[in-house]
Amino acid sequence: MGRGHHQLDVWHDAISLVEAIYRFSARFPPDERFGLTAQLRRAAVSVPSNIAEGAARTSRRKEYLHFLSIARGSVSEVETQLIIAVRLGLAPADEALDDHVQRVFARLNALIKKLSLSDPSQV
């Protein structure tokens, strides 16, 4: 397990976010299993998956940034779906989970900025 993404704090945070999302969505009613539960879990899994896929393409910085951008979009999906779940009364608001989402988003932004500024000719 020595791949480049294993060294990234944002990837570890994103893996933890997936675990938290699975625990959070386990409270949803059974009739949501193929609805919001599946959609929320898919979006959450997409975050570390895209970070890993992008990191595997480090020879092409533009591709890496593209996958990080997709991961960031998936974090926004997760955030939106959590709001919907709470507003529909599927589960109570979870401030720690909301903070976790914001932390992953901020770390992705920082990584994207760092890669974009490190050698603009490679983007």
N, C-alpha and C positions, 0 to 999 in steps of 0.2 A: 504494500500500500504506500508506494513512494511517489505517487503522481503529484504534479504541481499544485493542483487544486486542494490537496490535503494540507498544504502549508498556509492556506488562506483562512483567516479568521471569519471572513464573510461566508465562506462555504460551510464552516462548522456551525455558525449561527443559523444559516439557512436549514441545515439538517435538523438542528434543534427546533426550528420553527415548524418543520414538517411534523415532528413528534407532537408538538403542542397543538397543532391544528387537528391531528388525528384524535387526540384526547378531547379537545373542545367539541369537535363535530360528532363524537360518539354519543353526546347528550341529545342530539337531534332526534326527532321522532322517526320511527322506521319508514314511514311513507316518504321521507326526504332522502332515503338512501340513494336513489338514482337521480335526485335533483340537486339541491344545494350542497348536500354532503359530498357527492362525487365531484362536483365542480370545484368546490373549495379545496378538497384534497388534491385534485389534479393541478390546480394553480400553485399550491404550496410545493408539490413535488417538482414542478417545473423550475422553481428558483434554483435549488442546488444542482439540478440536472443541467441547466443552461450554463451555470458558472463552470461546472466540470467540463462540459463540451467545449466551451470557449477557451478554457485553459489548455485543453489538449491541442488547440490550434495556435499556440503561441508564436509560431513562425509567421503568422499573418495577423498582425495587431488589429487590422480593420475587422477581421472576422471575430476576434476575441471581443472587441467592443460591441459588435453586433449581438453576440450571445449575452453579454452582460446587460445590454439594453433590453433584450427580451426578458431576462431574469427580473430586471427592475419593473418592467410592465406586469409581470406575474405577481410581484409583491403588491402592486397597486390593485390588481384583481383580488388578491387575498384580503386586502384592507376593505375594499368595497363589499365583498361577500360577507365579511364579518359584520359590517354595519347592517347589511340586509338581514342577516341571521338574528341579530339583536332586535332590530326593529320589528321583525316578524314574531318575536317572542320564542324563537327556537332554543335560545340559550341566553343566560344573563351576560351583560358586558364583562369583559375580562381585561382590566387595566394592564396587567403584566403581559398579556398576549399582545395588546395594542402597542405597548412599549417595544416588545420584541420585533414586531413588524416594522416599526419606525427605525429601530437600530439596524435591521438588515437593509432597509432602504437607504439609510445614511451611509452605511459601509459600502454598498454598491456604488452610490454616487461618488464616494471618495476614491474608490478603485478606478472608476471610469475616468474621473478627472485626472488622476495620477497617470494613467495610461495615455490619455489624450495629450497631456502636457509633456510627457517624457520625450517624444519624438514626433512632432506634428506631421512630418513628411511621411510617416508610416501609416497614418490614419486614412 
